[in-house]
Amino acid sequence: MAVEPLLSVRDLTVTFATDGGPVRAVDSLSFDVERGRTLGIVGESGSGKSVTSMAVMGLHTGADVSGSITMEGRELVGLAERDLNRLRGRKMAMIFQDPLSSLHPYYTVGEQIAEHHRVHFGSRRAASRRRAVEMLAEVGIPEPRRRAGEYPHRFSGGMRQRVMVAMALACEPDLLIADEPTTALDVTVQAQILELIARIQQERDLAVVLITHDLGVVARVAHDVLVMYGGRAAERAPVDVVFAAPAHPYTRGLLDSLPRLDDADDAPLRAIPGSPPSLLAPAPGCAFAPRCRRAASAGAEARQRCERVEPGPVAVAGHMVACHLPLGPDAAPCTPSSEATP
């Protein structure tokens, strides 16, 4: 029996009006997330990862959002702000990249978690304060009763991120979106935060969307991978399938840019040539074609097709890939160093 996804996104398009013209930051994006599974969304800066997560939460103001986002069958696109407010925190929650700017400096961390719980459940102040202490203990903050009475600046970066996890999960949501939750942390603390999210996910059967540029993080915690480029889906597949044999040349480039244990100490990282595309004036055809070595080495007819015809998603050996020249299953496997990235 097929499992119904908790979150289903179909043909999501997000367009911003700018002085230079409309910018389509996300274009016709589709994916599903099931309970108990983690979807890692990866790509370079500007690929549309964070715009996608904000659209799911209904946090874009002034943007044109079209397509469909359903959670347990309920359509979220076009939902009234009052109804979205009831869902945010209660059914879906988000952890942002910088916890210091997300936490209010004038209130203790316990007050902020308690208020979040009180708004959604209408509980009394004493009960909400107890819930705040319980959540701080659950995310591994020592002396939670005392630390609940302290202000955000008294916490380290890793501890502030634990506070954000506690706040996000205080109302027991079904969906957790983590937008670059470990970027500003050192490797050891990154590992601790990832392990914390994975443990709580398993205990609560959470659906998790992890936004990151770090494929090492994805390899560690994700079940499925969505690779984005230029606001579109380049490749989507289970994580082991992607790392064993990437089908899109862009995914291959991202994996090749990771440091490896078997490289020489002075070996340079293999960067993807060129720069991400301009979304103000998108070129016809495949957005990755100007940077694609595979397209450059193809025959004239194949190269012209890449440059002029936008590729649609096709199934290739367990992947959904948007590419006219997908890599075959005989491509060399990519195994990122677990010591180089958490």
HUJO-V547418 format. One record per residue. RES is the residue in one small letter. PHI is phi as a letter, one per 30 degrees, with the letter a starting at -180 (NA if undefined). BURIAL is I if it has 9 or more other ideal C-beta (glycine too) atoms within 8 Angstrom, else O. D_CENTER is the distance of its C-alpha to the mean C-alpha in whole Angstrom. Layout:
RES_PHI_BURIAL_D_CENTER + RES_PHI_BURIAL_D_CENTER
This chain:
m_NA_O_28 + a_d_O_24 + v_d_O_22 + e_d_O_21 + p_d_O_17 + l_d_I_16 + l_c_I_14 + s_b_I_15 + v_c_I_14 + r_b_I_17 + d_h_I_17 + l_d_I_15 + t_b_I_17 + v_b_I_16 + t_b_I_19 + f_c_I_20 + a_d_O_24 + t_b_O_25 + d_d_O_28 + g_d_O_28 + g_k_O_27 + p_d_O_24 + v_c_I_21 + r_c_I_19 + a_d_I_15 + v_b_I_14 + d_b_I_16 + s_h_O_17 + l_c_I_14 + s_b_O_14 + f_a_I_12 + d_b_O_13 + v_b_I_12 + e_c_I_15 + r_e_I_16 + g_i_O_16 + r_b_I_13 + t_c_I_9 + l_c_I_7 + g_c_I_5 + i_c_I_4 + v_b_I_7 + g_l_I_9 + e_d_O_12 + s_e_O_12 + g_i_O_13 + s_d_I_11 + g_j_I_10 + k_d_I_6 + s_d_I_7 + v_d_I_10 + t_d_I_8 + s_d_I_7 + m_d_I_10 + a_d_I_12 + v_d_I_11 + m_d_I_13 + g_i_I_15 + l_c_O_15 + h_d_I_16 + t_c_O_20 + g_i_O_22 + a_c_I_20 + d_c_O_21 + v_c_I_18 + s_b_O_20 + g_j_I_19 + s_b_I_18 + i_b_I_16 + t_c_I_17 + m_b_I_17 + e_h_O_20 + g_i_O_21 + r_c_O_22 + e_d_O_21 + l_c_I_19 + v_d_I_19 + g_i_O_22 + l_d_I_23 + a_d_O_25 + e_e_O_23 + r_d_O_25 + d_d_O_24 + l_d_I_20 + n_d_O_21 + r_d_O_23 + l_d_I_19 + r_d_I_17 + g_j_I_17 + r_d_I_20 + k_c_O_18 + m_b_I_14 + a_b_I_13 + m_b_I_10 + i_c_I_10 + f_c_I_11 + q_d_O_11 + d_c_O_15 + p_d_I_16 + l_d_I_20 + s_d_O_19 + s_d_O_18 + l_c_I_21 + h_d_O_24 + p_d_O_27 + y_d_O_30 + y_b_I_29 + t_d_I_28 + v_d_I_25 + g_d_I_27 + e_d_I_28 + q_d_I_25 + i_d_I_23 + a_d_I_27 + e_d_I_27 + h_e_I_23 + h_d_I_25 + r_d_I_28 + v_d_O_27 + h_d_I_25 + f_c_O_28 + g_i_O_31 + s_d_O_32 + r_d_O_35 + r_d_O_34 + a_d_O_35 + a_d_O_33 + s_d_I_30 + r_d_I_31 + r_d_O_31 + r_d_I_28 + a_d_I_26 + v_d_I_28 + e_e_I_27 + m_d_I_24 + l_d_I_24 + a_d_I_26 + e_d_I_24 + v_c_I_21 + g_i_O_24 + i_d_I_25 + p_d_O_29 + e_h_O_31 + p_d_I_29 + r_d_O_32 + r_d_O_33 + r_d_I_30 + a_d_I_29 + g_c_O_32 + e_c_I_30 + y_c_I_28 + p_e_I_25 + h_d_O_27 + r_d_O_28 + f_c_I_25 + s_d_O_24 + g_e_I_20 + g_d_I_19 + m_d_I_21 + r_d_I_20 + q_d_I_16 + r_d_I_18 + v_d_I_19 + m_d_I_16 + v_d_I_15 + a_d_I_19 + m_d_I_19 + a_d_I_16 + l_c_I_17 + a_d_I_21 + c_c_I_21 + e_h_O_20 + p_d_I_17 + d_c_I_16 + l_b_I_12 + l_b_I_10 + i_c_I_7 + a_c_I_6 + d_c_I_5 + e_h_I_7 + p_d_I_9 + t_b_I_12 + t_d_I_12 + a_d_O_15 + l_c_I_17 + d_d_O_19 + v_d_O_19 + t_d_O_21 + v_d_I_19 + q_e_I_15 + a_d_I_17 + q_d_I_18 + i_d_I_15 + l_d_I_13 + e_d_O_16 + l_d_I_17 + i_d_I_13 + a_d_I_15 + r_d_O_18 + i_d_I_17 + q_e_I_15 + q_d_O_18 + e_d_O_21 + r_c_O_19 + d_h_O_18 + l_d_I_15 + a_c_I_12 + v_b_I_9 + v_c_I_5 + l_c_I_4 + i_c_I_2 + t_a_I_5 + h_c_I_9 + d_c_I_10 + l_d_I_11 + g_d_I_14 + v_d_I_11 + v_d_I_10 + a_d_I_13 + r_d_I_14 + v_b_I_12 + a_d_I_10 + h_c_O_13 + d_b_I_11 + v_b_I_10 + l_c_I_9 + v_c_I_10 + m_c_I_10 + y_b_I_13 + g_i_I_15 + g_i_I_13 + r_b_I_14 + a_d_I_13 + a_d_I_15 + e_a_I_14 + r_b_I_13 + a_a_I_15 + p_e_I_15 + v_d_I_14 + d_d_O_18 + v_d_I_19 + v_d_I_16 + f_d_I_18 + a_d_O_21 + a_a_I_22 + p_d_I_19 + a_c_I_20 + h_c_I_19 + p_e_I_21 + y_d_I_18 + t_e_I_16 + r_e_I_19 + g_d_I_19 + l_d_I_16 + l_d_I_17 + d_d_O_21 + s_d_I_19 + l_d_I_19 + p_d_O_22 + r_b_I_24 + l_d_O_26 + d_d_O_29 + d_d_O_29 + a_d_O_32 + d_e_O_31 + d_c_O_32 + a_d_O_30 + p_d_O_28 + l_d_O_24 + r_c_O_24 + a_d_O_22 + i_d_O_21 + p_d_O_24 + g_i_O_24 + s_b_O_21 + p_e_O_18 + p_d_I_20 + s_d_O_21 + l_d_I_20 + l_d_O_23 + a_b_O_25 + p_d_I_24 + a_d_I_26 + p_d_O_27 + g_i_I_26 + c_d_I_23 + a_d_I_21 + f_d_I_21 + a_e_I_24 + p_d_O_26 + r_c_I_24 + c_c_I_24 + r_d_O_27 + r_d_I_27 + a_d_I_28 + a_d_O_30 + s_c_O_32 + a_d_I_33 + g_d_O_36 + a_e_O_37 + e_d_O_36 + a_d_I_33 + r_d_I_32 + q_d_O_33 + r_d_I_31 + c_d_I_28 + e_d_I_29 + r_c_O_30 + v_c_I_28 + e_d_O_24 + p_d_I_23 + g_c_O_22 + p_d_I_20 + v_b_I_23 + a_d_O_23 + v_b_I_23 + a_h_O_24 + g_i_O_21 + h_c_I_19 + m_c_I_18 + v_b_I_18 + a_c_I_19 + c_a_I_22 + h_d_I_26 + l_b_I_26 + p_d_I_24 + l_d_I_25 + g_d_O_27 + p_d_O_26 + d_d_O_29 + a_d_I_26 + a_d_O_26 + p_d_O_24 + c_c_I_21 + t_b_O_21 + p_d_I_19 + s_d_I_21 + s_d_I_20 + e_d_O_22 + a_d_I_21 + t_b_I_17 + p_d_I_16
